[in-house]
């Protein structure tokens, strides 16, 4: 009968995010589609220009919506024109100053017509974090096997099997939606990749 020992090992690597994404909306309500759309377009143009001036590497527009607004009694009360804007920027080693500048720029451009749906942070190379965490997990599993074998009075031999059990790689960290406010402090925090492996060794 083959004598083996099976252990788990885990590794975790943290790094500050270096990319940020802002999801914004600019919308206006008026008595006519034309006036609502004109007001929205003027504000959206100002927001886009302000974001670029504040350091956004890429700014794009998405969904465009025009709908009829209704009052509390369900009667038509005007028209709502709205567009979505996405801004992305490199933030260096997790600096929130860039994001704060983007928010303040968007607020100055859009004013009361601006809403921020979320702020997300990511790492540009999550694979490198995962691989380092994986290396740590394998080393930890080997050390645990040696400790258990020593306690049991046996010797660790060849590696029989090795598999990754779980992993968590950094995804976007999102802040709650906020309306137009200036001087917003932003602290991105850290992104963490965690990996667990299961290893089986021969023992003698």
C-alpha positions in Angstrom: 0.0 0.0 0.0 1.4 3.4 -1.0 2.2 5.6 1.9 1.4 9.2 1.2 0.7 12.5 3.0 -1.7 15.1 1.7 -1.5 18.8 2.8 -3.0 22.1 1.8 -1.0 25.3 1.4 -2.1 28.9 0.8 -0.5 32.0 -0.5 -1.6 35.6 -0.6 -0.2 38.6 -2.4 -1.4 42.2 -2.1 -0.6 45.2 -4.3 -2.1 48.6 -4.7 -4.4 49.0 -7.7 -3.0 51.0 -10.5 -6.1 51.6 -12.6 -9.3 53.3 -11.9 -12.7 53.5 -13.7 -15.5 56.0 -13.1 -19.0 55.3 -14.3 -21.0 58.5 -14.7 -24.3 59.7 -16.0 -25.3 63.1 -17.4 -29.0 63.9 -17.8 -31.4 66.7 -18.2 -35.2 67.1 -18.0 -37.2 69.7 -19.9 -40.5 70.3 -21.6 -39.3 69.2 -25.0 -37.0 66.4 -26.3 -34.9 69.0 -28.1 -34.2 71.2 -25.0 -33.6 68.3 -22.8 -31.1 66.7 -25.3 -29.4 70.0 -25.9 -28.9 70.6 -22.2 -27.6 67.1 -21.7 -25.2 67.3 -24.7 -23.8 70.6 -23.5 -23.1 69.2 -20.0 -21.8 65.9 -21.3 -19.3 67.7 -23.5 -18.1 69.8 -20.6 -17.7 66.7 -18.4 -15.7 64.8 -21.1 -13.4 67.8 -21.6 -13.0 68.2 -17.8 -12.2 64.5 -17.4 -9.5 64.6 -20.1 -8.0 67.7 -18.6 -8.0 66.0 -15.2 -5.9 63.1 -16.4 -8.3 60.5 -17.8 -6.5 58.2 -20.3 -9.7 57.1 -22.0 -13.2 58.6 -22.0 -16.1 57.0 -23.8 -19.8 57.5 -24.0 -22.3 54.6 -23.8 -26.0 54.3 -23.4 -28.2 57.2 -24.7 -31.7 57.3 -23.3 -34.6 59.6 -24.0 -37.9 59.0 -22.1 -41.1 60.7 -21.1 -41.1 61.8 -17.4 -44.3 61.5 -15.4 -45.5 63.3 -12.2 -46.8 61.6 -9.1 -50.2 61.1 -10.7 -48.8 59.4 -13.7 -49.3 62.3 -16.1 -46.6 63.3 -18.6 -44.5 66.1 -17.2 -41.7 66.5 -19.7 -38.8 64.6 -21.2 -35.6 63.1 -19.8 -32.4 62.8 -21.9 -29.5 61.0 -20.4 -26.1 59.5 -21.5 -23.5 57.3 -19.8 -19.9 58.3 -19.6 -17.0 56.0 -18.7 -13.6 57.4 -17.7 -10.5 55.3 -17.2 -7.1 56.4 -15.8 -3.8 55.1 -14.6 -3.4 56.0 -10.9 0.2 54.9 -10.3 0.8 53.1 -7.0 -2.7 53.3 -5.7 -2.9 57.0 -5.5 -6.4 58.3 -4.9 -5.4 61.9 -5.9 -6.0 61.1 -9.6 -9.5 59.8 -8.9 -10.3 62.8 -6.7 -9.2 65.1 -9.6 -11.4 63.2 -12.0 -14.4 63.5 -9.8 -13.8 67.2 -9.2 -13.4 67.8 -12.9 -16.6 65.9 -13.7 -18.5 67.9 -11.0 -17.2 71.2 -12.4 -18.3 70.2 -15.9 -21.6 68.6 -15.2 -22.8 70.3 -12.1 -26.3 69.3 -11.0 -26.8 67.3 -14.2 -24.1 64.8 -13.1 -24.5 61.5 -11.2 -21.6 59.1 -10.4 -22.8 55.5 -10.4 -19.5 54.0 -9.1 -15.7 54.1 -8.9 -13.8 50.9 -9.5 -10.1 50.0 -9.0 -8.2 47.2 -10.6 -4.6 46.0 -11.0 -3.3 46.0 -14.6 -1.6 42.6 -14.2 -3.7 40.4 -11.9 -2.1 37.3 -13.4 1.3 38.2 -11.9 -0.3 38.5 -8.4 -2.0 35.1 -8.9 1.2 33.4 -10.0 3.2 34.8 -7.0 0.4 33.7 -4.6 0.5 30.3 -6.3 4.3 30.0 -5.7 3.8 30.9 -2.1 1.0 28.3 -1.7 3.2 25.5 -3.2 6.1 26.4 -0.9 3.7 26.5 2.1 2.3 23.1 1.2 5.8 21.6 1.0 6.8 23.1 4.4 3.6 21.8 6.0 4.3 18.3 4.6 7.8 18.3 6.1 6.5 19.4 9.5 3.8 16.7 9.5 6.2 14.0 8.3 8.7 15.0 11.0 6.0 14.8 13.7 4.9 11.4 12.4 8.5 10.0 12.2 8.5 9.6 8.4 10.4 11.2 5.5 8.9 13.1 2.7 9.5 11.7 -0.8 8.4 12.6 -4.3 5.5 14.8 -5.1 2.6 12.6 -6.2 0.0 15.2 -7.1 -0.6 18.9 -6.9 -3.8 20.8 -7.6 -5.1 24.3 -7.2 -8.1 24.3 -4.9 -9.3 27.8 -4.7 -8.2 31.2 -5.9 -9.3 34.8 -5.6 -7.8 37.3 -8.0 -8.4 41.0 -7.8 -11.5 42.3 -9.3 -12.9 45.9 -9.4 -13.4 47.5 -6.0 -16.5 49.7 -6.2 -17.6 52.7 -4.2 -21.3 53.5 -3.7 -23.0 55.8 -6.2 -22.8 59.4 -5.3 -24.2 62.6 -6.8 -22.2 65.6 -7.7 -20.0 66.6 -4.8 -16.6 68.2 -4.8 -13.5 67.5 -2.6 -14.3 63.8 -2.4 -11.4 61.9 -0.6 -10.6 58.6 -2.3 -8.4 55.8 -0.9 -8.2 52.8 -3.2 -6.8 50.4 -0.7 -5.1 47.2 -1.8 -5.9 44.3 -4.2 -5.2 40.8 -2.9 -4.8 37.5 -4.8 -5.3 34.4 -2.6 -4.6 30.9 -3.8 -4.8 27.5 -2.1 -3.3 24.2 -3.3 -3.6 20.6 -2.3 -0.4 18.5 -2.5 0.2 14.8 -2.0 3.7 13.4 -1.3 5.1 10.0 -0.9 6.5 9.2 2.6 8.8 6.5 3.8 
